[in-house]
C-alpha cells in the first residue's frame, strides 16, 4: 500500500489546507444562495393574498375565489379557528395542511430554509371571524424565474471568489515567507556552528511557534559545549598527571636496559599506578554525564560489605582496623551495585591513605522528617526518590576544615602533593553520588567523618547482616 506523502514545506502544507478550505467555502456560498428561493416565493404570495382574497373576505362565498392568479393555479382549504377542517376547494384532491405563519417569519434572521417545498406553496389568510383560509399556489413559472436569478448570483459569487482565493493564497505565501525569515537566518547561523566557533541561535525575532525549538537547540548546544569542555579538561588533566609516572617508568626501563638497576618491583608498582590512574580517568569520563532515568536498584548492605572486603587487605597492610555497623534490613537504593561500589571504595581508600587509626563504617536509614531537611532532598526529588540511607566513614585522623572541603572533591586535588594517590578518588565519589541523586561531604573534622547519602528506590529491597559491629574479614 502506497503511503501518502505529506509535503515538508510549510507553504505547501498551508496550500494543502487552503485549497479544500476555499473549495468548501465556495460550495457553501453556492448552497446558501440557493436556499432563499422558497422563502421568496412565500413572501411574494403573502403580498399577493390581499388581491386574491379581496372579494371572498367581503362575501365569504367560495365562488369568489379565483382559480388562477398571475399564471399560477390556486386551490383553497378552510379551517375553523380551532383548527378543524370546514371546507376543501372542489377541484382539490386533498385538504392543504394548516400552517400558521406570517410574512415576518420568512424574513427572520435565524430562519434557515433547508428543504425544497416543490412546485406548490401554502400560505394562510387570517379572516375577520377567526377562521383560516389556506391558499395553495402552483407557481412553476415564478419558481423557475427565481431559480434562474439565484443561479446567476451563484455563478457571479464564484467569479468573485476565484480571484479572491488566488489573492489570498499569494498573500499567505508572502506572509509565511516573511514569518520564516528569522528561522532561515537561525538555520544559517546553526549551520556555521563548529567547536571552534560556538554560537547561539538568536531568538529575538523568532515566531512564538518556532521559539521553543530554538531555545531547546540553544540549551542542547550549551550542554554539548559544557560536555566538550569537561572532556577537554579531563584529557588535559589526565595528560598532565600521567606525564610524571610515564617519565619515572621510562627512567626505570632505561636503567634496566643499561644494566644499572634490577628493580622490577619498582617497575611493577609504576605500571600498577598507571593502570589505576587510567581506570579512574575512564570511570570519571563515564560518570561525566548525569543520568536522569533511574531504573536499577540495589542492596546497599551487600555493596558496602563487598567494598570493605576488597579494601581490608590494604587496611591490614597498614595495621589499620576496619569495622562495619549495619542493621538487619535496609531499603533498596537507586543505582547499580558496581557503580555505587566505586563511590564506597573511593571513600574507604581516602580514609585508609589519608586518615589514621581505626576505620568505622556505620550504615543506617533516616526517616521522612529528616529527609526533608537534608541538603540532597531536592536532588533526590529530581529522581522521585527520598534520601533514606546514609553511610558514615569515620577514621581517627585530623580531617580537613569543613568550610574548605569543596576543592578536595575536584579532580587531581591532593591535600599533600607527595601523597601516593592520584587525587581522583573523591572527585569520582562526588560524581557518582551526584548522578544518583545522592550527596557526599565531610561532616566532622576530628575525628574525620565522611558521609555518603543515598536515595531510596521505588521498590523495597531487603538486605541482611547477621552481625552488628561485624569485623570485616
N, C-alpha and C positions, 0 to 999 in steps of 0.2 A: 504494500500500500504506500503510495507516494505521499510524503508528508508535506503539508502546505508550508511554504517558505514565507516567513514574516519579514518585511523589509527592515533593514537595520538602520536606515536613515530616519531621523525624526521627521524631516519634511515629508518623506514618503509615507510614514505612518500617519501623519496628520492628513495627507491627501486621502489615504485609505479610509480614514474615518469621515472626512469631509464629503467625499463623493456620495456614499449612501445616505448621509445626513441631508444633503441638499436634494437628493432624489426623493427622500421621504417627505421633505418639506414641499417639494413640487407636487407630489401626488396628494398630499394633504390639502394644499390650497385648491387643487382641481376638484377634489371630492367636496370640500366645503362650499365652493361656489355653486355646485350643482344642487345643494340641499334646499335653498330657499324657494325652489320652483313651486312646490305645493303651497307654501305659505303665501306666495304672491298670488296664486290662483284663488285661494280662500279669501285673501284680503280684497281682491277685485270683486269677488262675488258678494262680499259684505257691502261693498259700495254700490252694487247693482240691485241689492234686495229692495230698497225703498221703491224703486221704479217698478220692479217685478210684482210686488205685493200691494201696490197702492190701492187698486180697486177692491181687492179681496178684503183688506183691512176695513174698508168702508161698508161693504155689503155682506161680508163673511159668506159669500156664495162661492163654492169651489169652481163654478163655471167661469168666474172672473180671473182665474189663474192662467197665465199664458203657458202654452206647451213648449214654446221655444223663445230664446232671447239671445240676440247677437250671435246667431249661428249655433247655439248650444241647446240640446234637448233638456227640458225641465220635467221633473216629477216631484210629488209632494207627499208628505206624511204629517198628519195632525196628531198631536199628543195633548192630553189634558194637563192641567197644572201639576197634578200629582204624578205625571209620567205615564199614565195609562194611554194605550193606543185608542184613538177615536175614529180615525178615517185614513184611508190609503187612496192615493190617486188611482183612478180606474185603469189607466194604461200601465201602471207599475205592477210588476210581478210579486214584489215583496215590500214590506214596510222598511223605511230607512231608519237606521239606528239613531236614537236620540243622543245628540251631542250638545251639551250646554257650554258653548264657547262664545267668546266675543272677539271683536277685531283687535282689542288690546292684547289678548293672549297671543295672537300671531306676531305681534311686534315686541314681545317681552325679550329682555336682554338674554336671559338664561334658557330660552326655549330652543331646543335642538330638534331638527326635522330629519330623523334617521330612516324613515320608512316611506317608500313610494306608495302613494294612495291610489294610483291608477288614473284612469281617464275620467272618473266621476268624483266630484267633491260634494260634501254636505255641509250646510251652514244653517243655523237656526234663526227664526224670526220670532221675537217675543211679542205676542199680541196683547192688546189692552186688557182683555179679560183674564190674562194669566196663562192662556194656552200657548203652545209652542208649535210653530209650523216649520218642519224640516224641509228645506229646499235642496234638491239634488240636481246638479247640472253636469252634463257630459260635454266638456269643453275641449274636444280634441284639437281644434284649430288653435285656441288660445294656448293650450298646453304645448303644442309644437312650436308656437312663436316664442313663448318664454324660454323653452328649452334651447332654441337656436340662439337667442340673445345670451343666455348664460354660457353656452358652449363657446361663443365668440369671446366672452370675458375670460374663460379658462385659457384659451389659446393666447390671448393678449397677456395674461399673467405669466404664462410660460416664457413668452418672448421677453418679458421684463426680467424674469428670474434668471434666465440663462446668462446675460452679461453680468448681472449682479453676482452670480455664483462664480463666474470666471474672475471678476474683480476681487471677490472675497478670497478665492484660492491664491491669487497672486499676492494679495496683501498678507495673507497668512504666511506664505513662503518668505516674504521680506521680513516680517516680524520674527519668524523663527530664526532666520539667518542673522538678524541683528541681535536677538537674545542670546544666541550661541557664540557670539563673537568673543566674549570673555572666556568661554570654555575652550575655544580654539587657541586662544592665547595661552591659557593654562596648559593645554596639551603641548604646545611648543616649548614652554618652559620645562615641563616634565620630561620631554624627550631630550633636553640638553643636560639633565642632571647626571652627574658622574660622581664617583667617590672623591675626586679631586675638586669638583665644583658643586658642592651641595647647595641646593636652592629650595625654596618653598613655593608652592603654588599660591599666587595671590588670590585672596578670597573677597576683596573689597567690592567688586562689581559683579560677582557671580550671581546668577539667579538662585532663588531660595531652594529650588528643586535640585540643583547641582551642588549647592554649598556643602551639604553633609558629605558628599563623595570627596570633595576637595579637602575638607577638614580631616576625614579619615585617612586620605592619602598622605597628608602632611604629618599626621600622628604616626602613621606607619613608617614614613621616612625618618622621623625623629627616633623611633625605636631602632630602626636599622642602623642609623648613624651612631646611636649610642652603643649598639652591639658591636659595630665595626671598631669604634674607638676602644671598647673594652677588650676586644680581641687583640688590637694593636698593643694596648698596654700590657696584656698578658704575655704576648710574644716578646715585646721589648724587655720586660722584667725577667722573663724566663731566659732570654739570651744573655742578659747581664748576669744573672745568678749562676748560669751554667758555665760562664767563662772561667771562673776560678777553679771549680772541680775539674774541668777539662784541662786546664793548664797544669794542675797538680798531677793528674793522671798521665799527661804527656811527659812530664819530667820523670815520673817514676818509671814509665816504659823506656825512656831513653837510658836511664841508669841501669835498668835490667838488660837492655840490649848491649850496653857497653861493658857489662860485667862488673860495674862498680857497686851494684846493690843486688840483693836477692830477697827483697821484701815483698813476696807475693801476697802476704796477708794485707799489707797496706793497699796493694792494687785491688784486691777483692773488696776492701772497705770503701775505696773510692768508687768502684763500679756500683756497689750496693747503694751508696748515697746518691749517685747519679740516677739509678733506676727509680729510687724513691722520689727524687725531685721530678723526674719525668712523669711518673704515675700521679703525683699530686697536681702537676700542671694540667694533665689530661682530665682529672676529676674536677678541677676548678673550672676548666673550659666547658665540660658537660653541664655543670651546675650554673653556668653563667646566665642561662635563660630561665627565668622562673616559670613554673608550670601552674596553671590555674584550673586544672581539670582533675581534682582529686578522685581517685578510684580505688587505689590499693590501700590496705590497712595491714597492720602487723602487730605482733605481740612484743611489746617493748621490754618486758622482763627477759624474754629469751635473747633479744638483741643485746641488752646490756650484759647479761651473763656471758654470752659468747665473746663480747668485746673484752671483758675482764679476763677471760681465759686466754685470749690472744696476747694481751699486754702483760700478763702475770710474769712470764719469763724475763721481760725487760725490767720490771719492778724488782724481781728477785735478784737479778744481777747487780742491782744497786742496794741490796739489803733493805728494800722497802716493803712494808706490809700493805696489803690491799684487801679491803672488806666491802661487802655489798649487803645493804639492808633493803629488803623489798617485801611488800605484802603478799598474801596468798593469791589474790586476784587483782587485776587492773583492767580498766577499759582499753580496748584496742585503740591505737593511734593511727592517724593518717600517714602514709608513706610506705615505701618498700624497705624491707628489713636491711638489705645490703647497703642502701643509701644512708639510712639513719645510723647504721653501724659505723660508717665513716666519720660522722659527726661525733659519736661517742668515743671512737678511737682517738680522734684528734684531741678531745678534751682530756682523755686519760694520758696521752703522750705528753701533753702540756704539763700535767701535774707531775709526771714522772721525771721529765727532763728538767723542768724549771722549778719544781716545788721541793719540799723537804718533808721528811718524816712519813708517818703512815698516811695512806690514802683511804678515805672513807667515801663510799658511794651510797646515797640514800635516794630511793625511788619511791614515789608516792603520788596519790591523786589529790586534787584540790576540788572543793565544792563549787557550786554555781555562783555563790556570793563572792567568793574570791576571784572567780573568773572575770567578773565584771570590772574588777579593779586592777587587773593585771595589764601590763604595758602592751602585750601582744594580743589582747582581746579583739582589737579592730582587725588585726591581720588574720586571726582565725575566722572572724566573721566573713571575711572575703571568701573563705573556703566553706562556709556554712558549718563550721565546726566550733567547738568550745575548747579553750585551753584547759586541759584537765589533768595532764600528767607531767610531773616535774622530776628531773634528775639533778641532784646536787653532788658535785665532785669537790671534796674538801681535802686539802693537804695542810701540813703544819708549818709551811713556809710563810715568809713575809710576801704578801701579794702586792699588786700594783694599786696605785691610788684610784679609787672608783671614778672620780671625775676626770681622769686622764686615761681611761681604758680603751676608748674608741680606736686610737692608732694601732693598738695591738691586734685588732681584727682586720687590718689592712694586709694586703699581700706583701710578703718579704719583709715585714717589720719584725725586728728582733729586739728583745729587751737588752740583750748583750750581743754585740756583733761577733764575738768569738765563740758563740754557742754552736753546738753541732746541728741544731735544727735548721730547717730551710726558711722558716718564717711564713709558711703557708698553712699550718695546721689550723689556727684559729680562724683564718680567712675562709678555709674550706668549711669549717663547722658553721660559721655565720651564714655562708651562702646556702648550705643545706637546710638549716633551720628556717631561713627566710623563705626559701622555696616551698617549704611545707607548712607555712603559716605559724611557725614557732618563733622562739627567740633564744638567744644565748647572751649572757652577761655575767660579769663578776659582781657579786652582791655583798662580799665581805673581804676585807683586806687581810686581816690576821685573826685566826687562821684563814688562809685563802679559800674562798668558796666560789666555784664557777657553776652557774645554774643554767640548765637546758630545760626549756619548757615546750611541751609537745601538744598538738591539737588532737582532741578525741575524734575518732572516726564515726561515721554514721552507724556502722554495725558494731555490736558489742562483742569484743573478744575477751577471752579469759586466759590468764597465764598463771601458772602455779610455781611457787618456790617452796620447797618443803622445809627450808630453814630460814630463820631470821638472824641477821648479823652473820650470814654464812660466809666463811672464808673461801675465796676463790682458790681453786686448785687445778 
